[in-house]
Amino acid sequence: RLEDYKILFIIASLIGTLLFASPSLALVIHLPGEEAFSEIWVLGSNRTTEDYPFNVKTGEVYKIFIGVANHMGSSSYYIIKAKFRNQTDSLPDSTVGAPSSLSELYKYHVILQNGEEWETQLTFSFSNISKVENRCVVGTLKINDVTLIVNKPASWNINYTGYYYQLLFELWIYNAETEAVQFHDRYCTIRLNMTLSSIS
């Protein structure tokens, strides 16, 4: 009968429309059970993972890129905290979700919708670097246009023959339930060899 064919045609059309639209719907609908996560990354001056600054010198300006991506299923408010550590300063503890105990020196505030990414250039340089016996002391760190007095010592590393530091970037996120910003258990570091700067 003609009516039966009409019903079958309508059902087939609806199924076809849903199948055709399903990839688009997946971009809009956050299905229950999907993993919610955030990303943080640091890239070198050419936006690659192969050109990080390493052997740094006094007075030279170095460039890196910092990025964050939101896959939390909703808009999120992030803070990226920059810290400067030597080899004995604490790193974040991923087993308990605790940040480094170091004070933040610089930070970014970022709001991202679900699926969005953010990336920015960061420049840094060092000055007032001194060497006393087997210790190197970094006096001043400049991040972008902010000059910071750090007076950070590092002992000579006999295994790697150098004075080593790290720039540490922690990702923090606003928790709506606690109404507070908390460490998001994600961080990146870049290792820096200050040996050339300490040679007098």
Secondary structure as UniProt FT lines:
FT   HELIX           2..28
FT   TURN            32..33
FT   STRAND          37..43
FT   TURN            45..46
FT   TURN            58..59
FT   STRAND          62..71
FT   STRAND          76..86
FT   TURN            87..88
FT   TURN            94..97
FT   STRAND          106..112
FT   TURN            114..115
FT   STRAND          117..132
FT   TURN            133..134
FT   STRAND          135..143
FT   TURN            144..145
FT   STRAND          146..155
FT   TURN            158..161
FT   STRAND          164..175
FT   TURN            176..179
FT   STRAND          180..193
FT   HELIX           195..198
//
